[in-house]
Amino acid sequence: MSQEIKKLWSERFKITSLLVNPMGRLGLYGVLNLIQETAWMHAETLGFGIKDMEQQGLFWVLTRQTLQMSSWPAIGQHICVETWLRPPDGAFVSREFFLKDDNGEIIGRCSTSWLALDRRTKKILPSQDLRPWEQICLDQSNGLITEKIPVQGAYESLAKFRVRNSDLDTNQHVNNTKYAQWILDSIHYDLHKSLALKSYSVNFLAETHLGDKVKVERSCSAPSVDEVSAGITTYRGARLEDDKILFTARLEWEKIKA
């Protein structure tokens, strides 16, 4: 496999019944899993696989993610996910994505930021020293920035969840896609039928482990989507035991066109 192919990786997926939401379309939770799977496949070719990470005594943690979608494929259609790495910026490494439909048109963009941690001490490692990045990165951007989402302010509680076995990833932490699922499960079902998601951004602030109880809260600083039928809403998750903020997220909605 050529070096150029390794720098830019793509996977094509059929939208099956396992991936769609009750409206028959690929939803946020589904697309995040396809993005994760594509990144995983690419990482294996670059020496970032599970066994490689264990041998090197480190693991990567996702710190921020931003996704924008202009349309959501329906069951039976296909989606192509393209991904590449960008050169490190300080301790952070960025992985970016394009999402394309059956015609090759871009229907989505995603940007993610990662930190390398020592598996034993959990200390952040200097990412620029870990790889010959010029050999595996592309110096191009899809135009998205992973922004910081504020934590402070007044919030109202929506739902509570307990971390289960099926929520964990191979590092024994909650899989990043599960946070989005918790938020979606906290939103009234009628809104899912009348609104389409335009963008999703999340900041991961602390680890979540098996048995933790997590409350999902919605910001009170702006009208909620059930009041205005569209707009931007900010969420956060906190551990019930110590009120530690685990994540913040911002979702932008638009009314589904008739």
Salt bridges, closest charged atoms under 4 A:
GLU82 OE2 - LYS100 NZ 3.15
GLU96 OE2 - ARG86 NH1 3.35
ASP102 OD1 - ARG12 NH2 3.81
ASP102 OD1 - HIS78 ND1 3.41
GLU156 OE2 - ARG218 NH2 2.77
ASP167 OD1 - ARG164 NH2 3.74
ASP167 OD1 - LYS178 NZ 3.74
ASP190 OD2 - HIS188 ND1 3.78
ASP190 OD1 - LYS193 NZ 3.60
GLU207 OE2 - HIS173 NE2 3.46
GLU207 OE1 - HIS209 NE2 3.19
ASP212 OD2 - ARG239 NH1 3.51
GLU217 OE2 - LYS215 NZ 3.66
GLU217 OE1 - ARG236 NE 2.74
ASP242 OD1 - ARG239 NE 3.19
ASP243 OD1 - LYS215 NZ 3.10
GLU252 OE2 - LYS198 NZ 3.54
